[in-house]
């Protein structure tokens, strides 16, 4: 089995543990992850990083709270993908990224939190490490499931509205080559 195939299977297993409904959004995703982890998650727009630092999202883990920060000055789909990426770091339980510690401590201070209480920090900066690849793969699968559920009817419709929708949706057929 190739690494990529094994990674995709691990991501699917992690997503299945969340027991998300067929149709879900970011709020349901965050609620499911918080329930699985046993502590709340706050979504917070982050301050612009210092010059020369490129960060699209950050994760600050405290003992009693996880804080996912996203870049407010970008388009909404990018923000949502960054949030999903940080969820990936949470679910994979990735280790601390020391290069982001100073930025995270300053952010925590600006939010009235004690920076010394930060357990772990990660951020969406690039894709040069295996942890970033894992988080990005999981984020892509999360967003794919969200959008798929808006385009296709549920495989097992519940309720009159979903049954009606399924009855009038034509299945997508693969073209012959």
N, C-alpha and C positions, 0 to 999 in steps of 0.2 A: 504494500500500500504506500502510495506517495505521501509526502508530508502534507501537501495541499489537500488531498482527499481526506486524510486523517483530521486535519484542521477543520474542514467543513463539517465532518461528522461530529466533532467535539462541540462546535458552535451550535449545531442543531440540537444536540443533547442539552446544552445549557439553556437554549431557548425553550425547549420542551419542559424543562423544570419550572419555568415561570408560569405555565398553565394559562397563557394569554388567550383571550377569546379570539374567534376568527377575525372580527373587526376590532381593532384597538388603535389607540393613538399614543402620543408621548406620555400623557398623564397615566394611562393604564399601565404602560411599560414601567414607569418610575414607581408606581404603587406596587406592582408585582415584584420588582427587584427589592424594594424596601421590605416587603413582607418576607421574601426569601432570606434576606440578610438580617432581619429582626431589628432594623433601625431606620429612622426616616432619612429621606434624601431631599435636600434643597436644591432647586435650580436657581442659579444666580448669574446675572450678566456680569462679565468680568471687566475690570478696568483695562484700558490699553496697556500692553506690556511695555517695558522699557525699550528704548531704541536698540535695535540689533537682536531683539528676542522675538522669535516668531512662535506664537502659541495660539491655536484656534479654540482650545478648550482645556480645562484643567479639572482635576479631581483632587479634592482635599478630604482625606479620611480622618475622622476623629473617633474617639471611643463610642460616642453616643449619636453620631450624625455623619452622614456623607454629604459633601457639597460638590455638585457638578456645576462648573462655570462654563459659560459659552460666550462667544464673541458677539456682542450686540450689533456691531457695525457691519454685519454681513447679511446676506439674504437668508430668509427663514429656512429654506431647505438645508443650507449649510449649517445653520445653528442646530437644527434637529439631528443632522448627521453627526455633528460634534458631540451632542448629548449621548447619542447611541454609542459612539466610540468610547466615551468615558464609562458608560455602562459596561462595555466590553472589558475595560480594565478592572472594574469591580467584580464582574462575574468570573474572570480568569484569576482574580486575586494576585495581580501583578505586583512586583516589589516596588519600592520607593524609587523615584527618579531624583537623585541629589541635585542635578543641574537646575531643577525648578524650585528647589526648597526656598531660596531667598524671595522669589516672586510670590510663592504661596504664603509665606509668612507675612509679607506686606499686605496681600489681599485679605488674609485672616484679620490682621490688625484693623484694616479699613472697615471690616464688617463687624467689629466689636468682639471678635473671637480671640482667644488666647493662642498665639502662634506656636507656643511650646507644646500645645495639646495635639498638634497635627501628628498623626501616626504615619501616614503615607501620602505621597504626592505623585501624580502622574499628569501628563498633558499631551495634547495632540499637537505635536511639533513636526513630525516627519514619519518616515516608514523604514528607518534604517535598522531597527531592532526587531527581534522576533515578537516582543510584546506589542509593538505597534502594529505589526502585521496581524497578529491575533485579534487585537481590538478592532482594527479596521475591517477584518473579515466578518466578525460578529456584527459590527455596525451595519455593514452592507446587507447581511441577511435579515437583520431586524427591519431595516427600511424596506427591503424587498417584500417581506411579509405584510408590512403595513399597507403598501401601495397595491399589492396583489389583491388584498381583501377589498379594496375600493373598486377594482376593475372586474372582479369575478364574483359570482354568487357563492355563498358557502356550500361546501360539499354536502352538508347535512343541514338543510334549512330548518330553522325553528321559527315558528310564528308565521302568520299569514303573509306579511310583507315579504319575508325572505323566500317563501314558497312561490309567491307570485313572480318575484324577480328571477328565480331560478327557472321557472317555466318558460320565460320569454328570452332567456339568454342562450344564444347558440354556442355550443362548445367550439373551441378553437381547434381546427384540424391542421395537422402538419401537411405542408405541400410535398408532393412527390418530386423527387429530383431526377 
